[in-house]
Amino acid sequence: MNLKKIIAVAIIIIVIGGIAYYGYDYETHGTLRLEAADSGISLSGATGVYITFSAIALHYDKASSNSTGWYNYSLHDKTVNIFDVALSNATFLSNITVHSGTFNMIKIYISKVTIDILGNNITLKLAHSFALVINTLSVSHAGTTTAIMEFNLTDNIHLSSSTAGVFNMSASVIVK
């Protein structure tokens, strides 16, 4: 008889704990939908620009003095072709669960960029390990915020001059 009571109490505690955790998680987290687009490229012969996104970092605007304020999220080396992809049909990267709140800086980590020109794949050197974007991004609890990382590939890709074969990372982030 005592064993049955102990099991019943244990089950009740587990159920209450699960409900409490779900409520906490629901109230303190939201979803950030990440997409990527190209603002237009004027590169003769180009048929594809493949970018491998490795991570994103968000800076909480009210970081405490004992914290850097940065939250890092892996994108698991997601490769997408953003050539000729407009804002209206941006390419989906990932949905990530983030702490709700307002963020004032975004780091976009890219591990590889390959451009297809006239059937030749050219892997570009990365000018930086990440692109830093200063922009306000608010994620509400239990809601979804969409952030589109828009690249100006005409400015980002350098195939001639002294910087030949370099991808200069810069982007803007449009929040919907």
Beta strands, then each sheet from edge to edge (+ up, - down):
strand 1: 29-38
strand 2: 46-60
strand 3: 70-81
strand 4: 91-99
strand 5: 101-117
strand 6: 120-126
strand 7: 130-139
strand 8: 144-151
strand 9: 157-158
strand 10: 166-167
strand 11: 172-175
sheet 1: 4+ 1- 8- 11+
sheet 2: 3+ 2- 5+ 6- 10- 9+
sheet 3: 3+ 2- 5+ 7-
end
